Amino acid sequence: MSATTVSPAIVDHPRDRAAGPRPRVVVIGGGIAGLAAAYRLTRQRPDADILLLEREPRIGGKIVTEQRDGFVVEGGPEALLASKPRLLELCHELGLGERLIGTNPAARRTFIRRKGRLQPLPEGLSGMVPTRLRPIALSPLISPLGKLRMGLDLVLPAARGDGDEPLAGFVERRLGREAYRWLVDPLVGGIYAGDGRRLSLAATAPHLRQMEREHGGLIRGALAAKRRAAASPAPPPASPFQAPRGGLGEIVASLRERLAAAGVEIETGVAATALRERDDGFEVACSRGDAIAADAVICATPAFVTAELLAGIDAEIASSLRAIPYASVATVVLAYPEQAIPQPIAGSGYLVPRAEGGPVNACTWVSAKWPERAPEGFALIRVSLGGAGREAMLAASDEQLIAMAREEVRTIAGIAAAPALARLFRWPQALPQYELGHLERVAAIEARMNDRYPGLALAGSAYRGAGLADCARSGEEAADRVEAFLATRAAEGARQ
C-alpha cells in the first residue's frame, strides 16, 4: 500500500493581508545575527510583516546573562571589541550608550600558563604580532634561541604567491615554533577555540599575510601600524573591551523591546524544520506542524542547521554547509568569598596553550577585570573548557566539568574552598572552524545563492567572522540583501 503525503497547512502568519499586499520576511534564528537582521529590516521596511522563529525557549543565542545574588554571570561571550565598533554603534542606537563600561585599567595584564605557572604575556602584542621588542627580549616565555629565531623575521624574504596556508605554519615560518606555541597559540585558542595547524590564515588572520606582503615581515608591519596609529588624530579607545553595565543580555533585551514596538512577531520554542520554494517565495515548515508563507527568508542559524533547512531545495549548498566543522566548549563560572582566596589575583586572567594539555583553554578573573560583576567581598572566576580536538571532554557530567574548573583554580590560585556559586554552560558545536578552503567554500555558497535564491539570505558566525560584531554585521548584510530583493520585485511589479 502506498503512503499518502499530507502537506502541512500553509498559514499567513502573524497577520492576514486584508489591508493590502505587505511583504513577509521570516527570520530563522534568534541569536545576535537574527536579531540584528530583524532590527535592520524594521528600519528599512516598516511596511513588512516580520516573523522571527527561535527553537530555544529564549532569544539571544550564545549571549546568556544571569543576575544571581548580586553577581553578573555571562555564560557565553562577555565583551564587545572596540576594534570592531559596529555593535557598539548599535548599542548607542538602542539607547545603551551610557550603560557601556570598559574593563578595569588596573587589571588589563594577561598571563600565559606554562608548566603550571603563570607568566606575563609580553606587552605590545598587537594582532598576534610584537610591536615592542624589549618586553619580548625580557619574557621568560621564549628561550634565548627562540628570541633569536623571532628576530629572523626582519631578514627573511616574503613568501611569493597568494596561496593560503595554515595559521600556525605561517607564524612558525615568520617567527619560529616557540613564538607560535607560547605567544600565538594561546590567543588562537582564546578566540577560536581552534587548532592553528588546521585554521586558514586567509580566513582568520588575513592582516598577517598583508603585513608580509607590504612590509616584508610581521615585525616591520606591526611597527609601521604602530607609527600610523601614533600619528592618527583619533584617540585610541579608552578600553579595548566594552560591555553594558549589566552584561550583554541588556543588548538582547533592548533589541527585543525595539522589535516588539515595531510589530515584529517573535516566537520562541518553535523550530523551523525545512524550507520549500513556492512560485511567489518560500514556505517555512515548523516543528508544530504548520508551514509559514514568506516572500523572503533569512537563515541566521549554525551552518549544520541551515544545511538541513536547505537540503530539500539545494543539495549542493547543503553539502557545503555541512562541511564547515564546529568546536564544542563549556564555560564554568565560580564565585568565592575573598577570604577563601589565599593570594591576590593579578591581572584579568590567563590563557592556556595547547602544549600544556588538559581541558582548560582560558581562565578569567571576572570581578577583577570588570567593575560591578560581583558583590563586595566576593570574587567571580570564569573557566573556559574544551575546543577543537577536545570534544570528548563534553561527555563528562556536569559535576565532573565543574570539578575540572575547581581543580584548575585550586592548582593555579590555591583556592580549595567550595564555591559560593557554580554555574555551568555547555556549548556543543558552538564555534565554526575556518579551516583551509573555508573562504573558497563560502564564496561558492554565496555565488550559488546570488544566482538562484535572491530572496534567501544566510547570516551568522559560519561565514566571515565568528565574533559578536561579525555576526551582527552579517545579520545586517542579510537584511540589506532581502531589502534589495523586495525593492527590485516591487519595481518589477509596478512596471507590469
Beta strands, then each sheet from edge to edge (+ up, - down):
strand 1: 10-11
strand 2: 24-28
strand 3: 49-54
strand 4: 65-68
strand 5: 71-74
strand 6: 80-81
strand 7: 100-102
strand 8: 110-114
strand 9: 117-120
strand 10: 125-126
strand 11: 129-130
strand 12: 241-244
strand 13: 265-268
strand 14: 272-278
strand 15: 281-286
strand 16: 291-294
strand 17: 296-299
strand 18: 326-337
strand 19: 349-351
strand 20: 360-365
strand 21: 378-386
strand 22: 421-432
strand 23: 456-458
sheet 1: 1+ 16+ 15- 14+
sheet 2: 13+ 3+ 2+ 17+ 23+
sheet 3: 4+ 5-
sheet 4: 6+ 12- 7+
sheet 5: 9+ 8- 19- 20+ 21- 18+ 22-
sheet 6: 10+ 11-
end
